[in-house]
Amino acid sequence: MTHAAAIPPPVASSTRWFQLGLGMIAMMAISSPQYVWALFTGPLTEQFGVPLAEIQITFSLLIILQTFLSPAQGYLVDRFGPKLLLSAGAALTGLSWVLAAQVTTVMGLYLTYGLLGGIGTGIIYVGVVGMMVQWFPDKRGLATGLVAAGYGFGAILTTLPISTSLKASGLSSTLMIFGVIIGAVGILAALGTRRPDPSQVPAVAPSAEEHGLVQETHSFAPREMLRTPVFWLLFVMMTMMSTSGLMVISQMGAFAKDFGVKEAMVFGFAALPLALTLDRITNGVTRPFFGWVSDRIGRENTMAIAFGLEGVAMTLWLMYAHNPLAFVLLSGVVFFGWGEIFSLFPSTLTDTFGTKHATTNYGFLYMAQGVGAVFGGPIAAALHQATESWHVVFGVAITADITTAILAFFVLKRMRAAHRERHATGLGLAAATRSPV
């Protein structure tokens, strides 16, 4: 029996790449609250006269709200469309800085920079990723990698201007001016966004099915997805990768100091800031790179390579940490093996559960990054304090990396294949039941 199916006309290439460009601009606009936070901690502690630990609660609130509210934020984007919600997210992000410029208490800072900023940036991040997996079913890895890279790279454009403004105009004026700028840029980008017409979305090539890069005919609602073992395996894997990376990344300053390389000179620069600069670049580049690779050789194969790379890089990093040049170069490799989680996991999720509820579904998976942010730093600090050894901290992180790579290749691949087979069988039985005799 042959099945005649109309092949949807290809979407105009310029249209979807234009949408991707808008998504990248929106992501770049809202990246500063996270990535330039370190520039504000000094002025804020002086202004409010409180310990740094109290100020840092603001940043924790930003990240926690950005990640743990993402299912609700994703649902709203799916329900009302990207234009309205992304515009609201950009407005809240800009407003969080404008209002923070005027607060007189630490609680006011928590409610503005932390609360409003976390909600606003979360809407943009989840909404843009959800939009890209719908526009690019044939290039999900690359598209999500590019917008995720936009979030990582965006602060490069604002770090120096904000630093200069802080010295010239002070904290309040800087927050006010740049709050207006990032809000306006984000809103302008968001107003041009839209979901693709289903009839215009290009079909995935049949040859891609062997790698699991299929265009599902059935989209799983969040409630359905949360009942599948595949989702929870993905959640555990993303949590492990997020936690392992943040365990080491969050402790780079202390790690560099203990190994005597923090102030060492490499190519005329201090090792730690040079490493952090290189890390920001590799953390951005890896997202579209490994996303592009996964579009060609499959998600699980790419995960095994990338996660294994991070485990090996961390091992070498620890072994040669006393060498300033090795410290700098290997830190870049570690980030190159870590940042791709923000392109591989959303692509894999949408390949598995479809596009209709893609934004909401990714909101649930993105909570794994929140778990990693909450536990990564404290676990590393507690382990180091208890053992007085960085070898234990790195050992846990390396074990998590290698374990996740093994799970991807030997477990996730089989589970997703079985999931597709059951789903296809279910569709066939349903169609046979409906067919006339």
N, C-alpha and C positions, 0 to 999 in steps of 0.2 A: 504494500500500500504506500503510495507516495503522498507527501504532504505539500501542497502548494501554499506558499506563504509569501505575501507581498513584502518585498524588501523596502524598508523605509528609506525615503530619499535622504542623502547625506546632508547634514546641517552645513550651512555655509561656513567655510573654514574661518573666514574673518569674524563671523559673529561669535563663535564660541571662544576664539582666542582673545577677542575684545572683552568678553565676559571674564576670562581668566585674568586679563590685565587689570580690570576693575577690582577683581578679588584681591590681587596682589597689592594694589594701592591701598585698599581698605585695611588689609593686614599690616602693611607698613605703617599706616597712620596710627594704629592702636598698639603698636609694639613698644612704644616708649615707656608707658607706665611700668612695665616689667623690667626692661633692659637698661633704663637710665636711672632706676631707683637709687642706685649706689651714690649718684651725684647729689641726691637730696638728703641723705641721712645726716650728714654733718650739719648743714644749715638748719634742719628740723630739730636736732638735739639742742642746738643753741637757742633757737626761737622758743621752744617750749620748756627748756631747762629740765629735761627728764633723761633717764638712762637710755642708751641705744636700744636695749632690749624692748623697751616700751614702744619705741618708734618702729622697730622691726615687726611688731604685730600688724601694722598696716599692710606690709608686704605679704605676710601670711594670709591675711584676709583677702587680699587681691587674688592670690593664687587659688585659695580654697573655694572662693565664690565663683571664680572663673571656671573651675573644673566640676565642682559638685552640683552646681545649678545647670550644668550643660544639658541634661535630658529635658528639663523644662524649657530651656532656651531653644533647643533643637525642635521641640514640639511646636513652639510658637512660630518658628521660621517655616516649618512644614505647613502649618495651619494658615498663616497669613501671607506667606511669600517673603522672599529675601529683601525686596525693595523697602518695605515698611520696617521690618525688624532690623535689618542692617543699618538703616538710617537712625533708628532709635538707639542701637548699640553705639554708633559713632557719636551721637549726641550725648549719651550718658558718659562716654569716655572723656570727651572734651569738657563736659560740665563738671566731672569729678575733679579736674585740675582747677577750673575756674573757681569752684566753691572752696577747694582746699586752700586756695590763695588767700581766702578771707577768714578762715577759722582761727579761733583763739585757744582752743583746747585740743588735747590729744584725742579725745573722744570724737571731736568734730573731724579730725584727720581720718580716724577709722571709718566714719560714716561717709566721707566724701571720696578720698583717694582709694580707700580700701573697698567699701561696700559698692558705691556707684561704679567705681572703676572696674571692679571684678565682674559685676553684672554686664557692663557695657562691652568689655573686651571679650567676655565669654560668648556673648551673642554673635559678635563679629567672627570669632575664631571658628566656632562650631557651624555657623551659618555659611561661611565662605567654603569651608571644606565640604559641607553637605551639598552645596551648589555645584562644586567642581566634579564630584563623583557622578552627578547627574548629567552634566554637559559632556563628560569625557569617559564614556563606558569603555572605549577602546584604548584610552591612555590614562587610566585612573591614577596609576602610580606617578607618572610624570606630572600630571596636573595638580594633584594634591601636594606633591613634593615642591612644586614651584610656589604655590601660595603659602605653604608652611615655611619655605625659605624666605618669602617676603616678610613674614613675621619675625624671622631670625635676623634678617638684614636691615629691617626698617630703621632700627635705632642708630645704625651707622650714620644716617643722614642728620640725626638730631643730637647726637651725643656732644659733638664739638660746639654747635650753636647754643645748646642749653648750658654747657659748661661756661662758655663765654658770657652768656646772659646773666648767669648766677653771680659772676664776679662783677659785672658792670651795673646790673640793675637790682640784684637781690632776689630772694626766694619768691616773694609774693608776685612781683611783676613778671618773673619768668614763668611761674605756673599759670598766671592769667593769660599771657601772650600765647604761650605754646598750647594751652588748653583750647583756645579759640582756633588755633591753626590746625591741630590734629582733629578736632571735632569737625571743622569745615571741610577739610580734605576727605575725611571719612564719609561724611554725608554726601558730598558731591559724587564720590565713587559709588556709594550705595544706591543712589537714585537711578543709576544706569543699569543696575543688576536685574535679572529676571531668571526664572526657571525656564528650561528648554521645553518646547512643545514636544511631547512624546513622539509625534510622527516625524520629527526632524532629527532625533538622536541617531547617530550612526550605529549600525550593527557591529558587534564584535566578530572578527574573522573566525570562521569555523575551526581553523587550525589552532586557535588560542585555547580551545576547550581542553586540550591535553594538559595545559598548565593551570586549569581551574579559572581562567579568565573569561567566564561566561556571563552572558547577559540574562539574568534570571527572568523567567516568564512570570514568576510569582514573587511579589514583594512581601516580606514578613513584617507584620506590625510589631512594635516593641514587645508587646505581651507574648507573642509567639516566639520571637527571637530569644527572650529571656528564659524560655523553657528548653532551649537547645543546649546540649553539652558543648557544641562548637563555640558558641558565644562565650561561655565561661572559661573555656580553654584560652581563647583569645584574650579575655580579661586578665587571667592569671599571667599569661605571657607578657602582656604589656605592662602589668604591674611589676613583674620581676625586672624587666628591662629598665623601666623608669626608676625603680628603687636602686638598682645596682649602679646605674649611671650617676644618679644624684648622690649616692653614698660617697663617691670619690670626688665628683665635681664640686659639691658643696664644701669640701674640706681642702680645696687646692691650696689656699693660703697657708693653712697650718701645716699641710703636707710639705709644701715647698720650704717653709721655714725650718721644719724639723730635719730636713735632708740637706740644709745649708745651701740651697740654690735660689732662694727668694730674691736676694739682691745681687746675685751673680750676673755678670754682663755677657750677653750673647748678641753678636753683631752690633754692638754699641748700645744695646737696650737692656734694661733689667729683665731677668728671665721670667718672672711671674707676669707682669703686664704684657710682655711679648707673647707668652703662651696664651693668655686670655684673648688677645687680639687674633692670633692664629686660630684659636678654638672657635671664635665667633664665625670666622670664614668657613672653616671645614664643617661646622655644625649647620651652616646654611647650604653649602654645596652638596652635602650628602643627601639631602632630602629629595631634590629632583633627580640626582644621579641614580640612587638606588631605586627610586620609583620608576625611572625609565628602564633600568635593568629588569625590574620585576615584571614590567609589561612584556618583556621578551622571553624570560626564562622561567617565569612563575613566581608567585609570592613566597611560597615556602622555601624554594631553593635559594631565593635572594635573602630571606631571613636567616637561613642557616649560614650563608656566607658572611653577612654583615654582623650578626650577633657573635659569630665565632671570631671575626676580625677584632671586635672590641675586647673579647676575652683574651686573645693573644696580645693585643696592644697593651692592655692593662698589666699583663704579666711582665712584658718587657719594660714597661714604664716603671714598675716597682723595682725591677732588677737593676736598671740603669738610672734611677732617680737622682743619684749623687752627681751625675754628669749634667751640667746646665743645658748643653746643646741637646742631649738626648731627652731631657725633661721637656723642653719646648716642643721638639718635633713629635715625640710620642704622645704628648697631650693632644696635639692636633689629630693624630690617628685615632685616639680614643674617642674624641668627639665625632670623627668621621664615621665611626662604627656605632654611634649612639643616636644621632639626630634623625636617622632615617625611620625611626619608629613612628614619626608623625606623618609619613607618607605610606609606609607599608601596611600599618594596621587599619587605617580607614579604607584603603583600597581593598584589602582582603575582606573586611566586613561587608562592604557593598557588593563585592563579587558574590558573596555567600548569601546575603539576605535581601538583595534587590535595592532599587532606587527610590521607590515611592515614599518610604519612611526613612530615607538615608540619613537625614540630618538628626532626627530624634534618636535613631539607633546609634549613630556615632556619639551622640551626647552621653549615652550610657557607657560606651566603651571608653570615652575620654575621661571618665571618672577615675580610671586606672592611673592616669597621670597625676591626679590629685592625691591618690593613695601614695604614689611614689614621692610626691613633694612633701607629704606629711611625715612619712617614715624614713625617707632616704637620709636626710641630714641628721636627725636625732639618733637613728640606729648607728650611723657611722661614728658620731661623737661618743655615744655610750660604749660601743665596742672598743674604741681607742682608749677611753678613760679606764675601762675595766682591765684591758690587757696591756696598755701602754705600748701597743705595737700596731703599726700600719699594715703589717703583713696579714693580720686577721681581717681587717677591714677590706683590704683588696682581695683576700681569699674568698670572702663571702660574695663580693661583687663578681669576681671572675667565675665562681661556681654558678651563680645565677645566669650569667651570660652564656656559658657553655651549655647549661641545662636547657635554656630557652632555645638555643640553636638546635639542639637534639630534638626537643619537642616539636619544633617547626617541621623538621625534615621527616621524622619518623612517626609522629602522632598526628599533628595538625593536617598534614597532607592526606593521610588515610581517612581521618574523620570528615574532612571536607568532601572527599570523593564519595564516601558513603552517604553523606548528607545530600549531595547532588543526585546520587542514584535513587535514594528514597523519594526525593522530591519529584524526580522525573517519573518514577513508577507511580507515584500518587496521582500526578497529572494524567498519566495514561489511563489509569483505572477510572478516574473521574470522567475523562472524555468518553471511554467505552460505555460507562453507565448512562451517559446522556445520549449516546448515538442511537438513532432509530434502528429497529430490527429490520 
